[in-house]
Amino acid sequence: MELPNKLYYSISELANHFKVAPSLLRYWEAEFNSIKPKRNSKGTRFYTKKDIEEIRKIHFLVKEQGFTLQGARDQLKKKGQDVDYKIELTERLESIKAKLKNLLKD
């Protein structure tokens, strides 16, 4: 699922995109200083593309690679660019896998 191209995204949009509960995104916001959504006067969160990139990295490390939160923090601190590369590689492999499955169906 691809996010629409917007300036700001709601917490529900991100929760749906990453297939996690909104409470988990709020928790990660408290645990990782790199996630800093803007807030309106009511306290509603509005996430930027920078926030989404950070969430994407954390989601990959915690949910897909099985790191603890501290392990994810360490990885982001030491190997930030490596994480980007691994995410990109994983996405490419998933795309190839999907294409191969479609070929098998035909």
PASEBA-1860 file (N, C-alpha, C; in nm, 3 decimals):
! residues 106
1> MELPNKLY> 0.084/-0.118/0.000/0.000/0.000/0.000/0.089/0.124/0.000 ~ 0.065/0.209/-0.093/0.144/0.331/-0.108/0.069/0.448/-0.045 ~ 0.143/0.532/0.027/0.082/0.652/0.085/0.064/0.758/-0.024 ~ -0.045/0.834/-0.018/-0.061/0.943/-0.114/0.047/1.050/-0.090 ~ 0.076/1.127/-0.192/0.178/1.230/-0.181/0.117/1.354/-0.117 ~ 0.143/1.372/0.013/0.090/1.485/0.087/0.200/1.545/0.174 ~ 0.173/1.661/0.228/0.268/1.727/0.316/0.264/1.664/0.456 ~ 0.144/1.635/0.506/0.125/1.578/0.639/0.033/1.457/0.633
9> YSISELAN> 0.057/1.362/0.725/-0.022/1.240/0.732/-0.073/1.222/0.873 ~ -0.192/1.166/0.885/-0.250/1.141/1.017/-0.195/1.011/1.074 ~ -0.214/0.994/1.203/-0.166/0.872/1.268/-0.243/0.751/1.217 ~ -0.370/0.767/1.184/-0.448/0.654/1.133/-0.400/0.612/0.994 ~ -0.360/0.707/0.911/-0.305/0.674/0.780/-0.177/0.591/0.794 ~ -0.092/0.634/0.887/0.034/0.561/0.906/0.011/0.425/0.969 ~ -0.081/0.418/1.063/-0.112/0.290/1.127/-0.162/0.190/1.022 ~ -0.248/0.236/0.932/-0.298/0.149/0.825/-0.186/0.111/0.730
17> HFKVAPSL> -0.102/0.206/0.696/0.008/0.179/0.603/0.105/0.075/0.657 ~ 0.144/0.089/0.784/0.240/-0.003/0.844/0.175/-0.124/0.910 ~ 0.041/-0.126/0.909/-0.036/-0.236/0.967/-0.001/-0.257/1.115 ~ -0.003/-0.145/1.188/0.021/-0.146/1.333/-0.087/-0.061/1.400 ~ -0.098/-0.073/1.529/-0.194/0.008/1.604/-0.141/0.150/1.621 ~ -0.230/0.249/1.622/-0.186/0.386/1.646/-0.110/0.400/1.778 ~ -0.148/0.320/1.878/-0.079/0.327/2.007/0.068/0.289/1.994 ~ 0.100/0.198/1.903/0.240/0.161/1.881/0.318/0.278/1.822
25> LRYWEAEF> 0.258/0.351/1.732/0.325/0.469/1.675/0.349/0.575/1.783 ~ 0.250/0.592/1.871/0.269/0.688/1.981/0.381/0.642/2.074 ~ 0.387/0.511/2.098/0.492/0.455/2.183/0.630/0.477/2.120 ~ 0.641/0.448/1.992/0.769/0.469/1.924/0.808/0.616/1.926 ~ 0.710/0.703/1.917/0.738/0.847/1.923/0.803/0.882/2.057 ~ 0.754/0.820/2.165/0.810/0.846/2.297/0.949/0.784/2.312 ~ 0.974/0.673/2.245/1.100/0.600/2.259/1.211/0.649/2.166 ~ 1.175/0.707/2.053/1.275/0.750/1.954/1.262/0.901/1.933
33> NSIKPKRN> 1.367/0.974/1.965/1.367/1.120/1.952/1.359/1.166/1.807 ~ 1.387/1.078/1.714/1.387/1.116/1.573/1.247/1.129/1.514 ~ 1.145/1.081/1.585/1.007/1.095/1.538/0.946/1.214/1.612 ~ 0.919/1.320/1.536/0.868/1.444/1.598/0.752/1.500/1.515 ~ 0.634/1.438/1.526/0.522/1.490/1.447/0.480/1.629/1.495 ~ 0.429/1.707/1.402/0.375/1.837/1.437/0.241/1.813/1.506 ~ 0.199/1.907/1.588/0.070/1.894/1.657/-0.008/2.024/1.643 ~ -0.139/2.010/1.632/-0.223/2.130/1.631/-0.263/2.164/1.774
41> SKGTRFYT> -0.347/2.264/1.791/-0.385/2.310/1.924/-0.459/2.203/2.005 ~ -0.523/2.108/1.936/-0.593/1.999/2.004/-0.500/1.883/2.038 ~ -0.378/1.886/1.988/-0.282/1.779/2.014/-0.281/1.671/1.908 ~ -0.355/1.689/1.800/-0.358/1.593/1.690/-0.222/1.590/1.622 ~ -0.170/1.469/1.598/-0.039/1.453/1.537/-0.049/1.461/1.385 ~ 0.049/1.527/1.325/0.062/1.534/1.180/0.206/1.497/1.144 ~ 0.222/1.385/1.077/0.354/1.330/1.047/0.404/1.379/0.911 ~ 0.532/1.412/0.905/0.596/1.454/0.780/0.662/1.333/0.716
49> KKDIEEIR> 0.713/1.353/0.595/0.783/1.245/0.526/0.908/1.202/0.602 ~ 0.972/1.296/0.669/1.090/1.263/0.750/1.050/1.169/0.864 ~ 0.937/1.199/0.929/0.887/1.112/1.035/0.856/0.973/0.980 ~ 0.796/0.969/0.862/0.759/0.841/0.802/0.883/0.758/0.771 ~ 0.989/0.822/0.725/1.114/0.750/0.698/1.170/0.688/0.826 ~ 1.165/0.763/0.934/1.214/0.711/1.063/1.127/0.594/1.109 ~ 0.997/0.609/1.097/0.906/0.500/1.135/0.930/0.378/1.048 ~ 0.954/0.400/0.921/0.982/0.290/0.828/1.105/0.212/0.872
57> KIHFLVKE> 1.210/0.283/0.912/1.332/0.217/0.959/1.307/0.138/1.087 ~ 1.237/0.201/1.180/1.208/0.136/1.308/1.120/0.013/1.285 ~ 1.019/0.028/1.202/0.929/-0.084/1.171/1.008/-0.200/1.111 ~ 1.096/-0.170/1.018/1.177/-0.273/0.955/1.264/-0.345/1.059 ~ 1.333/-0.270/1.142/1.423/-0.330/1.240/1.348/-0.410/1.346 ~ 1.239/-0.356/1.397/1.167/-0.421/1.507/1.074/-0.531/1.458 ~ 0.992/-0.500/1.361/0.888/-0.594/1.318/0.939/-0.698/1.218 ~ 1.031/-0.660/1.131/1.076/-0.752/1.027/1.209/-0.821/1.062
65> QGFTLQGA> 1.298/-0.750/1.128/1.428/-0.807/1.162/1.434/-0.862/1.304 ~ 1.335/-0.829/1.387/1.328/-0.885/1.522/1.416/-0.818/1.627 ~ 1.460/-0.697/1.600/1.541/-0.625/1.698/1.454/-0.577/1.814 ~ 1.516/-0.564/1.931/1.450/-0.497/2.042/1.455/-0.347/2.014 ~ 1.385/-0.269/2.093/1.390/-0.123/2.073/1.532/-0.070/2.094 ~ 1.601/-0.123/2.195/1.739/-0.079/2.217/1.828/-0.122/2.101 ~ 1.806/-0.241/2.050/1.882/-0.289/1.935/1.857/-0.203/1.812 ~ 1.731/-0.163/1.793/1.697/-0.075/1.681/1.765/0.060/1.698
73> RDQLKKKG> 1.764/0.115/1.820/1.833/0.242/1.846/1.981/0.231/1.809 ~ 2.043/0.122/1.852/2.186/0.102/1.825/2.212/0.093/1.675 ~ 2.129/0.018/1.604/2.145/0.004/1.460/2.131/0.138/1.389 ~ 2.032/0.216/1.430/2.011/0.347/1.367/2.127/0.441/1.396 ~ 2.181/0.431/1.515/2.292/0.518/1.553/2.420/0.481/1.478 ~ 2.449/0.351/1.470/2.573/0.304/1.410/2.565/0.289/1.259 ~ 2.453/0.237/1.211/2.446/0.194/1.072/2.322/0.249/1.003 ~ 2.297/0.376/1.014/2.178/0.435/0.955/2.165/0.411/0.806
81> QDVDYKIE> 2.273/0.429/0.731/2.266/0.408/0.586/2.254/0.261/0.551 ~ 2.313/0.174/0.633/2.298/0.031/0.609/2.152/-0.012/0.622 ~ 2.082/0.049/0.715/1.940/0.017/0.734/1.862/0.056/0.609 ~ 1.889/0.174/0.556/1.823/0.218/0.432/1.848/0.119/0.319 ~ 1.972/0.074/0.306/2.009/-0.020/0.201/1.935/-0.154/0.220 ~ 1.930/-0.202/0.343/1.863/-0.329/0.371/1.713/-0.321/0.342 ~ 1.652/-0.208/0.375/1.510/-0.190/0.347/1.487/-0.191/0.196 ~ 1.568/-0.117/0.125/1.554/-0.111/-0.021/1.573/-0.249/-0.084
89> LTERLESI> 1.672/-0.321/-0.037/1.698/-0.455/-0.088/1.581/-0.549/-0.058 ~ 1.529/-0.542/0.062/1.416/-0.626/0.100/1.294/-0.595/0.015 ~ 1.268/-0.467/-0.010/1.154/-0.428/-0.093/1.171/-0.479/-0.236 ~ 1.292/-0.471/-0.289/1.317/-0.522/-0.424/1.294/-0.673/-0.431 ~ 1.344/-0.744/-0.330/1.327/-0.889/-0.328/1.179/-0.927/-0.316 ~ 1.104/-0.854/-0.235/0.960/-0.879/-0.222/0.889/-0.856/-0.355 ~ 0.931/-0.754/-0.427/0.873/-0.724/-0.557/0.901/-0.837/-0.656 ~ 1.024/-0.884/-0.656/1.062/-0.995/-0.745/0.984/-1.120/-0.708
97> KAKLKNLL> 0.971/-1.145/-0.579/0.895/-1.261/-0.531/0.750/-1.256/-0.579 ~ 0.689/-1.138/-0.570/0.551/-1.122/-0.615/0.539/-1.146/-0.765 ~ 0.636/-1.095/-0.841/0.633/-1.116/-0.986/0.649/-1.263/-1.021 ~ 0.735/-1.332/-0.950/0.754/-1.475/-0.974/0.628/-1.555/-0.940 ~ 0.561/-1.517/-0.833/0.436/-1.583/-0.797/0.331/-1.563/-0.906 ~ 0.326/-1.442/-0.962/0.232/-1.415/-1.070/0.264/-1.499/-1.193 ~ 0.392/-1.515/-1.221/0.433/-1.597/-1.335/0.393/-1.743/-1.314 ~ 0.406/-1.791/-1.192/0.367/-1.928/-1.162/0.217/-1.950/-1.178
105> KD> 0.139/-1.848/-1.146/-0.008/-1.859/-1.162/-0.046/-1.873/-1.310 ~ 0.029/-1.806/-1.397/-0.002/-1.809/-1.541/0.047/-1.932/-1.605
END
